[in-house]
Amino acid sequence: MKRRKYEIDFEDFERKIIENNVKLFILCSPHNPVGRVWKKWELKKLGDICIKHNVYVLSDEIHSDFVYPGYKHTMFNTLSEAYEKISITCTAPSKSFNLAGLQISNIIIPNIEIRKKIKKEIAKVGYSSVGIMGIVACQAAYEEGEEWLNELKQYIYSNLGYLRNYLEDNIPEIELVEPEGTYLVWLDCSKLGISGKKLEEFIIHKAGLWLDVGYIFGKEGDNYIRVNIACPKSILDKALNRLEKAVRELKNEIK
């Protein structure tokens, strides 16, 4: 089966910067929801365009721990000193170690002047002091959580294989967009013949599932749904069974 893949339209990217007088580019790396792990040459091309037009880069790398075999995550700000000067890198232990409730994240800003401005803005909104529990949990996760994280990634990779096979064998109308990273999987539902709000209603009321429907990411996502596979395999199986039943009923209705 031919695997579809999302790619960057660099000409369109540069054109939008010029036409909209863009000053800050938010880079999602690895990309959510399409699951791309950007290659070095892609990041460099984006970086060069941003430098050319004096655009700062906010690099959201919160999913960087979740990269599948055969792929490697590269931090944008490590590729050159020039990129380092224009970059603000955001990471967190929340995705990797399920610590979102503790409100802790990391902002890496090598450029001292930018760092001062960001710290000033953070203080204005009351986030200048984080909770002690979050700090302790973050340190514990990074210092002692490697074994747990490695086992988690193997489990998620196994879930991905299960999802892939289940769709191919039982719900061929829904196609997996093969991810290179993240545990949020992008599924193409074009063959169902419904999209946008109608697809959302189908997922909620017919399949009995609460998933992210693609239109929330823009009109290009109208035919897609996003599934979180960072869960027990029994839960994933139950969800797929419901989805299969709903698709089968939909096909019968169309007939």
ABEGO torsion letter per residue (X at the ends): XBBBBBBBBAAAAAAAAAAAGBABBBBBOBBOAAGBBBBAAAAAAAAAAAAAAGBBBBBBAAAAABBBBGBBBBBAAAABAAAAAABBBBBBAAAAAGAAAAGBBBBBBABAAAAAAAAAAAAAAGAABBBAAAAAAAAAAAAAAAAAAAAAAAAAAAAAAAAAAAAAAABAABBBBBBABEABBBBBAAAAGBBEAAAAAAAAAAAGBBBBBAAAAEAAAAABBBBBABBBAAAAAAAAAAAAAAAAAAAAAAX
